[in-house]
Amino acid sequence: QVHLVESGGGSVQAGGSLTLSCAVSGAIFSINTMGWYRQAPGEVRELVAQVTSGNSPKYADSVRGRFTISRDNAVSVYLRMNSLKPEDTAVYYCYSKLADYGLVTNDYWGQGTQVTVSS
């Protein structure tokens, strides 16, 4: 079984910063992609940033230059969010595309963490 556990959400005023963390655990053979999505009320879930093995990070246009995705080992990913805006308010979900010990590749999601930015 595979688990993604997020932390670091919260409330902040516009212009502030937050860092989200996500750790993957379980029967993992290899991780292809790790990233962050977000979903605001009444909106579809959208990609915020992701990093795929061997490739440069990918960012949504709305966050490029303000957010930075990073990985410090094989199973953890972080999202540093600077210059936050009220429109960044959403539930943020950690995401990973990985292969388990049975070499089956699936998409996995964390439980979500709320980020609220007040004006």
Buried (B, 14 or more C-beta within 10 A) or exposed (E): EBEBEBEBBEEBEEEBEBBBBBBBEEEBEEBEBBBBBBBBEEEEBEBBBBBBEEEEBBBBEEBEEBBBBEBEEEBBBBBBBBEBBEEBBBBBBBBBBBBBEEEEEEEBEBEBBEBBBEE
